[in-house]
Amino acid sequence: MTYDVAAIRALFPSLAEGSDGSSPAAFFDGPGGSQTPSPVADAVHATLVSAISNRGDVTASERRAEGVVRDARQAVADLLGADPRGVVFGRSATALTYDFARALAKTWAPGDEIVVTRLDHDSNIRPWVQAAEAVGAVVRWADFEADTGEMHSDAVTSLLSERTRLVATTGASNLIGTKPPVCKIARAVHEVGALHWVDGVHATAHASVDLDSLGVDFWTCSPYKFLGPHIGVLAASPELLETVRIDKLLPSSDAVPERFEFGTLPYELLAGVTAAVDVLASLDPAATGSRRERILASFEALEEHEHRLLDRLESGLRSLPGVRVHSNARKRTPTLLFTVDRRPAQDVRRALAERGVNAPASHFYAIEASRHLGLGDEGGVRVGLAPYTDMDDVERLLSALAEIVEEGRLRGEAGGRRRG
């Protein structure tokens, strides 16, 4: 198992040194969208300028479009351990969730129950809450432990009943990185005959996924979080998708998965998805075998790399006076949310940006989680690792934050003397 972060960084034009010799920013904003490697941009460009038409089997350009779609479904299937016949593409994971929430709610009745969690991104909360309200279903809320960040399985399973129709949980919190026990929850959900919908947008970027092993019914993700273009993905078994009826245009295909894909697919973006998966499969250059096998090996190498960086980053953050880290769960992604005493999160974000470190501040649409943590709608500063993050980036962040903390201390002392 090997991981050459310098070779990986060389794939990203945004990480190149400026023509004036200036250093690129240290990007810790990957949880909101990763940087894009050249192979992905090249695939998008090549598809846009190719001879391509709407899908069909008569002309070469029609067959090219068919091939792009087929390849993208297979690439996502290899990434997620899924069936390519159950891979659905949409504008975003949020849009797909709304589409399916409306469709699935047609089978709910007043008094039926839906379970959501306060750990989730709002895109895996509000669509279900609103769909439930529209049909008179009851919403049950599962909480996580604010001090530890843990989401225990019984927080969800204790809410299940014979009236439960769907449970929506995250694969990993995009705010604090917590990874709930998805397998355990899925088993309990199925015991009461309900469906389990998992928002895997944050989780997919950091660890290999195997839908069969997880036992979940639906998994969403967003390729732009893992080196790809802006598009959404849903994966489920084709047999399950056959049972879901969705509003669609009369002449559009009723086949699965096409019935869920409205309008003409963005072929150039799908080509970018395939390229992104291929880049992920190459993170361990020593890996061999099928693309799925190379993905598993590469994610093992990626996890080792990210956890090595996380150890340094987390110990450094926790050692700084006045810095409070809110990511405390035992199992989590390499994502840390922190606040600085007496310093608004947006001020810290701007001060870091002035020092060439990109670390955004917000609730990041996990507004229920932010409020549950006592951070209100302001949230905190979030730093996330990505395949291209190196130790120099980590040291730049820690050095910059140490300067910011020291400046705050000095200003506080000066203010105290003036008041005295």
NORPEFEN-V694647 format. One record per backbone hydrogen bond with DSSP energy under -0.5 kcal/mol. NH is the residue of the N-H (numbers start at 1). CO is the residue of the C=O. E is the energy in kcal/mol with one decimal. If there is no record, write none. Layout:
# NORPEFEN-V694647
nh co e
NH CO E
NH CO E
This chain:
# NORPEFEN-V694647
nh co e
5 3 -0.9
8 4 -2.0
9 5 -2.7
10 6 -1.5
11 8 -1.7
12 9 -1.9
13 11 -0.7
15 12 -1.7
16 13 -1.6
18 22 -2.8
21 18 -2.3
26 356 -2.6
27 25 -0.8
28 26 -0.8
28 358 -2.3
30 384 -0.6
32 29 -1.7
33 29 -0.5
33 30 -1.5
34 224 -2.2
37 227 -0.5
38 11 -3.5
40 37 -1.0
41 37 -1.7
42 38 -3.2
43 39 -1.8
44 40 -2.2
45 41 -2.5
46 42 -2.9
47 43 -1.8
48 44 -2.2
49 45 -2.0
50 47 -0.7
52 50 -1.0
53 61 -1.5
56 62 -1.0
63 59 -2.3
64 60 -2.0
65 61 -1.6
66 62 -2.2
67 63 -2.4
68 64 -2.2
69 65 -2.1
70 66 -2.7
71 67 -2.8
72 68 -2.0
73 69 -2.4
74 70 -2.1
75 71 -2.5
76 72 -2.4
77 73 -2.3
78 74 -2.4
79 75 -2.0
80 76 -2.4
81 77 -1.4
82 77 -2.0
84 82 -0.5
86 83 -2.6
87 84 -1.3
88 86 -0.6
88 234 -3.4
90 232 -2.2
96 92 -2.2
97 93 -2.2
98 94 -2.4
99 95 -2.5
100 96 -2.5
101 97 -2.6
102 98 -2.2
103 99 -1.8
104 100 -3.3
105 101 -2.0
106 102 -0.5
106 103 -1.0
107 104 -2.0
108 105 -1.4
111 136 -1.9
112 109 -2.4
113 163 -2.8
114 138 -2.8
115 166 -2.4
116 140 -2.5
118 142 -2.5
120 117 -0.9
122 365 -2.9
124 121 -2.3
125 122 -1.7
126 122 -2.3
128 125 -0.6
129 125 -2.5
130 126 -3.0
131 127 -1.9
132 128 -2.4
133 129 -2.4
134 130 -1.8
135 131 -0.9
135 132 -0.8
136 132 -1.0
137 132 -2.4
138 112 -3.7
140 114 -3.4
140 138 -0.5
142 116 -2.6
145 150 -2.9
146 144 -0.6
149 145 -2.8
152 150 -0.6
155 152 -1.3
156 152 -0.6
156 153 -1.4
157 153 -3.0
158 154 -1.8
159 156 -1.8
160 157 -1.2
164 161 -1.5
165 113 -3.2
166 113 -1.0
167 195 -2.7
168 115 -3.0
169 167 -0.6
169 197 -2.3
171 199 -2.9
172 199 -0.6
173 178 -2.6
177 173 -1.5
179 331 -2.6
180 178 -0.7
181 151 -0.7
182 180 -2.0
185 181 -2.1
186 182 -2.9
187 183 -2.2
188 184 -1.8
189 185 -2.6
190 186 -2.3
191 187 -1.5
192 188 -0.9
192 189 -0.7
193 190 -1.3
194 189 -2.2
195 165 -1.9
197 167 -2.7
197 195 -0.6
198 196 -0.5
198 218 -2.5
199 169 -2.2
200 198 -1.0
200 220 -1.7
204 200 -2.5
205 202 -0.7
206 203 -1.9
207 203 -1.2
209 79 -0.9
211 80 -2.1
212 81 -0.7
214 210 -2.4
215 211 -2.3
216 211 -0.6
217 196 -1.6
218 196 -1.9
219 235 -1.9
220 198 -2.0
221 233 -2.2
223 231 -0.6
224 231 -0.5
225 222 -2.5
226 223 -1.7
228 223 -2.9
231 229 -1.0
232 90 -3.0
233 221 -2.4
234 88 -2.6
235 219 -2.6
236 86 -1.6
241 237 -2.3
242 238 -1.7
243 239 -0.5
243 240 -1.6
244 241 -1.4
245 243 -0.6
252 249 -0.7
259 255 -3.1
260 257 -1.8
261 258 -1.8
262 260 -0.8
267 265 -1.4
269 266 -0.7
270 266 -2.0
271 267 -2.3
272 268 -1.5
273 269 -2.0
274 270 -2.1
275 271 -2.0
276 272 -2.3
277 273 -2.3
278 274 -2.0
279 275 -2.2
280 276 -2.4
281 277 -2.2
282 278 -0.6
282 279 -1.2
283 280 -1.3
285 283 -0.7
287 284 -2.1
294 290 -2.4
295 291 -2.5
296 292 -2.1
297 293 -2.0
298 294 -2.5
299 295 -2.7
300 296 -1.6
301 297 -1.9
302 298 -2.7
303 299 -2.8
304 300 -1.8
305 301 -2.4
306 302 -3.1
307 303 -2.5
308 304 -1.7
309 305 -1.9
310 306 -2.6
311 307 -2.1
312 308 -1.2
313 309 -2.8
314 310 -3.4
315 311 -1.9
316 312 -2.2
317 313 -2.5
318 314 -2.6
319 315 -1.0
320 316 -0.6
320 317 -1.3
323 320 -1.6
324 322 -0.5
324 339 -3.1
325 323 -0.5
326 337 -3.4
327 337 -0.6
328 326 -0.9
332 330 -0.6
333 177 -1.8
335 333 -2.6
336 383 -2.9
338 381 -2.7
339 324 -2.2
340 343 -0.6
341 322 -3.0
343 340 -1.8
347 344 -0.6
348 344 -1.8
349 345 -2.4
350 346 -2.3
351 347 -2.4
352 348 -2.4
353 349 -2.4
354 350 -2.1
355 351 -0.6
355 352 -1.1
356 353 -1.9
357 352 -2.2
358 26 -2.6
358 356 -0.5
359 357 -0.9
362 380 -2.2
366 363 -2.1
367 365 -0.9
370 366 -2.4
371 367 -2.2
372 368 -2.2
373 369 -1.9
374 371 -1.4
375 370 -2.5
376 370 -0.6
378 375 -1.0
379 375 -1.7
380 362 -1.9
381 338 -2.9
382 360 -2.6
383 336 -2.8
384 28 -2.1
385 334 -2.1
389 386 -1.7
394 390 -1.6
395 391 -2.6
396 392 -2.3
397 393 -2.3
398 394 -2.5
399 395 -2.6
400 396 -2.5
401 397 -2.7
402 398 -2.2
403 399 -1.9
404 400 -2.0
405 401 -2.7
406 402 -2.3
407 403 -2.7
408 404 -2.1
409 405 -2.1
410 406 -2.6
411 407 -2.5
412 408 -2.3
413 409 -2.3
414 410 -2.5
415 411 -2.7
416 412 -2.1
417 413 -2.2
418 414 -2.1
419 415 -2.1
420 416 -1.9
